[in-house]
Amino acid sequence: MVGDRTKKQKLTENPEEVDAELILSIEKLQEIQDDLEKINDEASDKVLEIEQKYNEIRKPVYDKRNEIIKSIPDFWLNAFLSHPTLSELLNDEDQKIFKYLSSLEVEDNKDVKSGYTITLNFNPNPYFEDSKLSKTFTFREEGTTEITATPIKWKEGKGIPNGDNHEKKGNKRPPVDVSFLSWFCDCEQKDDMADIHDELAELIKDDLWSNPLIYFNSEEPDEEDADDEADDEEKDEDGFEEEDDEEGDDEEGN
């Protein structure tokens, strides 16, 4: 205990010396942090190089996948409709248009960190002249995102579809007057839609595009089907109970 008091007294007797030591320690600590930052920057550059390399390797595989998908009727329409969030943007008119969707593509910029482009390729259709619609997200250094999109050349009498969206419980839903194509062609992120805007783009890029087969294969039973199954189960249970009763009566009679 005496030693501790002596140590405290020595520290308080020379405050200037203590301040100098503290400053020196902080300066050394800053040097170490600077070294770590250099290593982290170098690591980020290496990760970026690897990501760019494997994007080139993935490209022909994605192209091969797209060719196979083209032979499957309504593949992308069903994949979108089975997705729990993206399906909320496809109203009735969108679904009619998506029957002409031949392929979906997502391509990172050469500098992966700077952004990506989502492209929808369409077969000739009665709705618009375009065979390709693209939406590009470019990330700026100041933290903002620049968005550019293909303006749709609608055919006479056609336009952004505004059919009623079907409801699903428990999901985020944009306003009912927003269809997928209106989102896809909208370059302005309104305050109340900004989060949904970003979320949908990321879901397409990181989820749907990554493995669309899991959504194409998924089937959610309708409420009516679920009710029918429940009724059948109840009937089966009642049937088993009646059979058990009859068997019991026979045994008592014998």
C-alpha positions as CSV (number, residue, x, y, z in Angstrom):
1,M,0.0,0.0,0.0
2,V,2.9,2.4,0.9
3,G,4.5,1.6,-2.5
4,D,1.3,2.6,-4.4
5,R,1.0,5.9,-2.6
6,T,4.7,6.7,-3.4
7,K,4.1,5.9,-7.1
8,K,1.1,8.2,-7.2
9,Q,3.0,11.0,-5.5
10,K,5.8,10.7,-8.1
11,L,3.4,10.9,-11.0
12,T,1.7,14.0,-9.6
13,E,4.9,15.7,-8.7
14,N,6.0,16.0,-12.5
15,P,2.8,16.5,-14.5
16,E,4.8,17.9,-17.5
17,E,6.8,14.7,-17.7
18,V,3.6,12.6,-17.6
19,D,2.1,14.7,-20.4
20,A,5.2,14.2,-22.5
21,E,5.1,10.5,-22.0
22,L,1.4,10.3,-22.9
23,I,1.9,12.3,-26.0
24,L,4.8,10.1,-27.1
25,S,2.7,6.9,-26.5
26,I,-0.2,8.4,-28.6
27,E,2.2,9.3,-31.4
28,K,3.5,5.7,-31.4
29,L,0.0,4.3,-31.4
30,Q,-0.9,6.5,-34.3
31,E,2.1,5.2,-36.3
32,I,0.9,1.6,-35.7
33,Q,-2.6,2.5,-36.8
34,D,-1.2,4.1,-40.0
35,D,0.7,0.8,-40.6
36,L,-2.5,-1.1,-40.1
37,E,-4.4,1.2,-42.5
38,K,-1.7,0.6,-45.2
39,I,-2.0,-3.2,-44.7
40,N,-5.9,-3.0,-44.9
41,D,-5.7,-0.9,-48.1
42,E,-3.3,-3.4,-49.6
43,A,-5.7,-6.3,-48.5
44,S,-8.7,-4.5,-50.1
45,D,-6.8,-4.1,-53.3
46,K,-5.9,-7.8,-53.4
47,V,-9.5,-8.8,-52.6
48,L,-10.7,-6.5,-55.4
49,E,-8.2,-8.1,-57.8
50,I,-9.5,-11.6,-56.9
51,E,-13.1,-10.6,-57.2
52,Q,-12.4,-9.1,-60.6
53,K,-10.6,-12.3,-61.6
54,Y,-13.5,-14.5,-60.6
55,N,-16.1,-12.3,-62.2
56,E,-14.3,-13.0,-65.5
57,I,-14.4,-16.7,-64.7
58,R,-18.1,-16.6,-63.7
59,K,-19.2,-14.8,-66.9
60,P,-19.2,-17.7,-69.3
61,V,-20.9,-19.9,-66.7
62,Y,-23.6,-17.3,-66.3
63,D,-24.0,-17.1,-70.1
64,K,-24.4,-20.9,-70.3
65,R,-27.0,-20.7,-67.5
66,N,-28.9,-18.0,-69.4
67,E,-29.0,-20.1,-72.5
68,I,-30.5,-23.0,-70.6
69,I,-33.0,-20.7,-68.8
70,K,-34.3,-19.5,-72.2
71,S,-35.6,-23.0,-72.9
72,I,-37.7,-22.9,-69.8
73,P,-41.1,-21.1,-70.2
74,D,-41.7,-18.2,-67.8
75,F,-38.6,-19.0,-65.8
76,W,-37.9,-15.5,-64.6
77,L,-41.6,-14.7,-64.1
78,N,-42.0,-17.6,-61.8
79,A,-38.7,-16.9,-60.0
80,F,-39.8,-13.3,-59.3
81,L,-43.3,-14.4,-58.2
82,S,-41.9,-16.9,-55.8
83,H,-39.5,-14.4,-54.2
84,P,-41.1,-13.2,-50.9
85,T,-40.1,-9.5,-51.5
86,L,-39.6,-9.0,-55.2
87,S,-43.0,-10.5,-56.0
88,E,-44.6,-7.5,-54.2
89,L,-43.7,-5.3,-57.2
90,L,-45.2,-7.4,-59.9
91,N,-48.8,-6.4,-60.5
92,D,-51.0,-8.1,-63.0
93,E,-49.8,-6.1,-66.0
94,D,-46.2,-6.6,-65.0
95,Q,-46.8,-10.3,-65.0
96,K,-48.1,-10.2,-68.6
97,I,-45.0,-8.2,-69.6
98,F,-42.6,-10.6,-67.8
99,K,-43.8,-13.4,-70.0
100,Y,-41.6,-11.9,-72.6
101,L,-38.6,-11.6,-70.3
102,S,-35.9,-13.9,-71.8
103,S,-33.0,-13.2,-69.5
104,L,-31.8,-11.3,-66.5
105,E,-28.2,-10.2,-66.2
106,V,-26.2,-8.5,-63.4
107,E,-22.7,-7.2,-64.2
108,D,-20.3,-5.5,-61.8
109,N,-18.3,-2.6,-62.9
110,K,-14.7,-3.3,-63.7
111,D,-13.9,-1.7,-60.3
112,V,-16.3,-3.8,-58.3
113,K,-16.6,-1.3,-55.6
114,S,-17.9,1.4,-58.0
115,G,-21.2,-0.2,-58.8
116,Y,-23.1,-2.6,-61.0
117,T,-25.8,-2.8,-63.8
118,I,-29.0,-4.9,-63.8
119,T,-30.2,-5.7,-67.4
120,L,-33.6,-7.2,-68.5
121,N,-33.6,-8.7,-71.9
122,F,-37.0,-9.1,-73.6
123,N,-38.3,-11.0,-76.6
124,P,-40.4,-8.9,-79.1
125,N,-43.6,-7.9,-77.3
126,P,-46.7,-5.8,-77.8
127,Y,-45.8,-3.4,-74.9
128,F,-42.5,-1.6,-75.9
129,E,-39.9,-1.3,-78.6
130,D,-36.9,-2.0,-76.4
131,S,-35.3,-5.4,-76.4
132,K,-33.1,-4.5,-73.4
133,L,-33.7,-2.4,-70.3
134,S,-30.8,-1.5,-68.0
135,K,-30.5,0.2,-64.6
136,T,-27.0,1.2,-63.4
137,F,-25.9,2.0,-59.8
138,T,-22.7,4.0,-59.5
139,F,-21.3,4.5,-56.0
140,R,-19.5,7.9,-55.5
141,E,-16.7,8.5,-53.1
142,E,-18.7,11.0,-51.1
143,G,-21.1,8.1,-50.3
144,T,-23.9,9.0,-52.7
145,T,-25.3,6.7,-55.4
146,E,-25.9,7.8,-59.0
147,I,-28.6,5.9,-60.8
148,T,-29.3,5.8,-64.5
149,A,-31.9,3.7,-66.3
150,T,-33.1,3.0,-69.8
151,P,-36.2,5.1,-70.7
152,I,-38.8,2.7,-72.1
153,K,-40.1,3.4,-75.6
154,W,-43.7,2.3,-75.1
155,K,-45.9,1.4,-78.0
156,E,-49.0,3.4,-78.7
157,G,-51.6,3.0,-76.0
158,K,-49.1,1.4,-73.6
159,G,-47.4,2.8,-70.6
160,I,-46.2,2.1,-67.0
161,P,-48.6,-0.6,-65.7
162,N,-50.5,0.4,-62.6
163,G,-52.5,-2.7,-61.8
164,D,-53.3,-3.7,-58.2
165,N,-50.5,-5.4,-56.3
166,H,-51.5,-8.7,-54.6
167,E,-51.1,-8.6,-50.8
168,K,-48.9,-10.8,-48.8
169,K,-48.7,-10.6,-45.0
170,G,-45.5,-9.7,-43.2
171,N,-43.6,-8.2,-46.1
172,K,-42.5,-4.6,-46.9
173,R,-44.7,-3.3,-49.6
174,P,-44.3,-0.1,-51.7
175,P,-47.3,2.0,-52.6
176,V,-49.8,0.1,-54.8
177,D,-49.3,2.4,-57.7
178,V,-45.7,1.3,-58.1
179,S,-45.0,-1.5,-60.5
180,F,-41.7,-3.2,-61.1
181,L,-41.2,-1.4,-64.3
182,S,-41.9,2.0,-62.7
183,W,-39.3,1.2,-60.1
184,F,-36.9,-0.1,-62.7
185,C,-37.1,3.1,-64.7
186,D,-37.2,5.5,-61.8
187,C,-33.8,7.1,-61.2
188,E,-34.9,9.3,-58.3
189,Q,-34.9,7.9,-54.8
190,K,-37.7,9.6,-52.9
191,D,-37.2,9.8,-49.2
192,D,-40.0,7.4,-48.3
193,M,-38.8,4.9,-51.0
194,A,-35.0,5.1,-50.6
195,D,-34.6,2.0,-48.4
196,I,-36.9,-0.1,-50.5
197,H,-35.2,1.2,-53.7
198,D,-31.8,0.0,-52.4
199,E,-33.1,-3.2,-50.9
200,L,-34.8,-4.3,-54.2
201,A,-31.6,-3.7,-56.2
202,E,-29.5,-5.6,-53.7
203,L,-32.0,-8.5,-53.6
204,I,-31.9,-8.9,-57.4
205,K,-28.1,-8.7,-57.4
206,D,-27.1,-10.8,-54.4
207,D,-30.1,-13.1,-54.0
208,L,-32.2,-13.7,-57.1
209,W,-29.3,-13.5,-59.7
210,S,-27.0,-15.6,-57.5
211,N,-29.4,-18.6,-57.5
212,P,-32.7,-18.1,-59.2
213,L,-33.4,-21.9,-59.3
214,I,-34.3,-22.0,-55.6
215,Y,-37.1,-19.5,-56.2
216,F,-38.2,-21.1,-59.5
217,N,-38.6,-24.4,-57.6
218,S,-40.3,-23.0,-54.6
219,E,-44.0,-23.3,-54.3
220,E,-46.1,-21.7,-51.6
221,P,-49.4,-23.4,-51.1
222,D,-52.5,-21.2,-51.4
223,E,-54.6,-20.6,-48.3
224,E,-57.5,-22.5,-49.9
225,D,-55.2,-25.5,-50.6
226,A,-54.0,-25.4,-47.0
227,D,-57.6,-25.3,-45.8
228,D,-58.5,-28.3,-48.0
229,E,-55.5,-30.2,-46.7
230,A,-56.5,-29.5,-43.1
231,D,-60.1,-30.6,-43.8
232,D,-58.8,-33.9,-45.4
233,E,-56.6,-34.5,-42.3
234,E,-59.6,-34.0,-40.1
235,K,-61.7,-36.4,-42.2
236,D,-58.9,-39.0,-42.1
237,E,-58.7,-38.7,-38.3
238,D,-62.5,-39.0,-37.9
239,G,-62.4,-42.1,-40.2
240,F,-59.7,-43.7,-38.1
241,E,-61.7,-43.0,-34.9
242,E,-64.8,-44.6,-36.4
243,E,-62.9,-47.6,-37.5
244,D,-61.4,-48.0,-34.1
245,D,-64.9,-47.8,-32.5
246,E,-66.2,-50.4,-34.9
247,E,-63.3,-52.8,-34.2
248,G,-63.9,-52.3,-30.4
249,D,-67.6,-53.2,-30.7
250,D,-66.8,-56.3,-32.7
251,E,-64.3,-57.5,-30.1
252,E,-66.9,-57.0,-27.3
253,G,-69.6,-58.8,-29.3
254,N,-67.3,-61.7,-29.9
